[in-house]
Amino acid sequence: MKSLVHLLKFAVGLDSADSQVTDRELQLLLQYSRDAETICEIGCFESRTSVVLAANTAGSVYSIDPFFRGRLGICYTEWVARLNRSRTGARNLVFIRGLSHEVGRTFDLPIDFLFIDADHSYEAMKADWKEWFPKVKRGGYVALHDSKPAVNSPHRLGSMQFYSEDIPKISGVTECDEVDSLVILQRR
Ligand SMILES: C[S@@+](CC[C@H](N)C(=O)[O-])C[C@H]1O[C@@H](n2cnc3c(N)ncnc32)[C@H](O)[C@@H]1O
């Protein structure tokens, strides 16, 4: 019911698309993705970040989300995401419905900028990294949301465990920036 009310309010301009990405995080995402030809966002939600990424680049943004349907078979989040995209006229933003590991099996474009912000459990983060990191070009960037405790991400999440325990052991990446819960890594 809450989601339906939000969709209706969004449709008439009384609500905006939701996101946990802070303004400072968004600025960092824009800084590192500006020159990207291919951007992938794992976890679209209401497309609040996706449309801004799309407006900031001459390349293409692929945003992946299963858009889980509720009891009535409707995903209100997807409706907000689609409406948001059409309002902003982002023609270079493509939604891909599916779980990241399923989409990853067939997605074969080399990626300049990868933003992982989907299932934050430790196992899912590991799986997303395994599936998607090899597609990132050398010199390309990976942004990991909810990697550090911050005001917008106060609880200990599996994504934080993955960042603190696994990332230091992975060769071929250098951390180049961070703000709030977000870190930016570069593939060497
Ligand atoms: C925190 S939200 C993403 C927020 C969005 N990136 C933003 O900047 O506003 C997480 C999203 O990940 C999606 N999700 C959950 N599991 C997923 C999976 N296995 N593959 C892709 N997306 C998934 C959820 O449906 C949800 O919309």
The ligand as an SDF file (V2000), in Angstrom:
LIG
                    3D

 27 29  0  0  0  0  0  0  0  0999 V2000
   19.8160   -0.3340   -2.5940 C   0  0  0  0  0  0  0  0  0  0  0  0
   18.7760   -0.6570   -3.9650 S   0  0  0  0  0  0  0  0  0  0  0  0
   19.6540    0.0660   -5.3180 C   0  0  0  0  0  0  0  0  0  0  0  0
   19.6940    1.5380   -5.2780 C   0  0  0  0  0  0  0  0  0  0  0  0
   20.1760    2.2300   -6.5070 C   0  0  0  0  0  0  0  0  0  0  0  0
   21.4570    1.7320   -6.9790 N   0  0  0  0  0  0  0  0  0  0  0  0
   20.2880    3.7130   -6.2460 C   0  0  0  0  0  0  0  0  0  0  0  0
   21.3830    4.2640   -6.4300 O   0  0  0  0  0  0  0  0  0  0  0  0
   19.2980    4.3180   -5.8570 O   0  0  0  0  0  0  0  0  0  0  0  0
   19.0300   -2.3790   -4.2370 C   0  0  0  0  0  0  0  0  0  0  0  0
   18.3040   -2.9300   -5.4460 C   0  0  0  0  0  0  0  0  0  0  0  0
   18.9340   -4.1630   -5.7770 O   0  0  0  0  0  0  0  0  0  0  0  0
   17.9650   -5.0090   -6.2950 C   0  0  0  0  0  0  0  0  0  0  0  0
   18.4800   -6.3850   -6.1960 N   0  0  0  0  0  0  0  0  0  0  0  0
   18.3890   -7.2490   -5.1550 C   0  0  0  0  0  0  0  0  0  0  0  0
   18.9750   -8.4130   -5.4570 N   0  0  0  0  0  0  0  0  0  0  0  0
   19.4530   -8.2770   -6.7060 C   0  0  0  0  0  0  0  0  0  0  0  0
   20.1720   -9.1300   -7.5880 C   0  0  0  0  0  0  0  0  0  0  0  0
   20.5130  -10.3810   -7.2370 N   0  0  0  0  0  0  0  0  0  0  0  0
   20.5130   -8.6680   -8.8060 N   0  0  0  0  0  0  0  0  0  0  0  0
   20.1960   -7.3990   -9.1830 C   0  0  0  0  0  0  0  0  0  0  0  0
   19.5210   -6.5440   -8.3910 N   0  0  0  0  0  0  0  0  0  0  0  0
   19.1510   -6.9860   -7.1740 C   0  0  0  0  0  0  0  0  0  0  0  0
   16.7230   -4.7390   -5.4810 C   0  0  0  0  0  0  0  0  0  0  0  0
   15.5690   -5.1280   -6.1950 O   0  0  0  0  0  0  0  0  0  0  0  0
   16.8250   -3.2310   -5.2380 C   0  0  0  0  0  0  0  0  0  0  0  0
   16.0610   -2.5040   -6.1680 O   0  0  0  0  0  0  0  0  0  0  0  0
  1  2  1  0
  2  3  1  0
  2 10  1  0
  3  4  1  0
  4  5  1  0
  5  6  1  0
  5  7  1  0
  7  8  2  0
  7  9  1  0
 10 11  1  0
 11 12  1  0
 11 26  1  0
 12 13  1  0
 13 14  1  0
 13 24  1  0
 14 15  1  0
 14 23  1  0
 15 16  2  0
 16 17  1  0
 17 18  1  0
 17 23  2  0
 18 19  1  0
 18 20  2  0
 20 21  1  0
 21 22  2  0
 22 23  1  0
 24 25  1  0
 24 26  1  0
 26 27  1  0
M  CHG  2   2   1   9  -1
M  END
$$$$
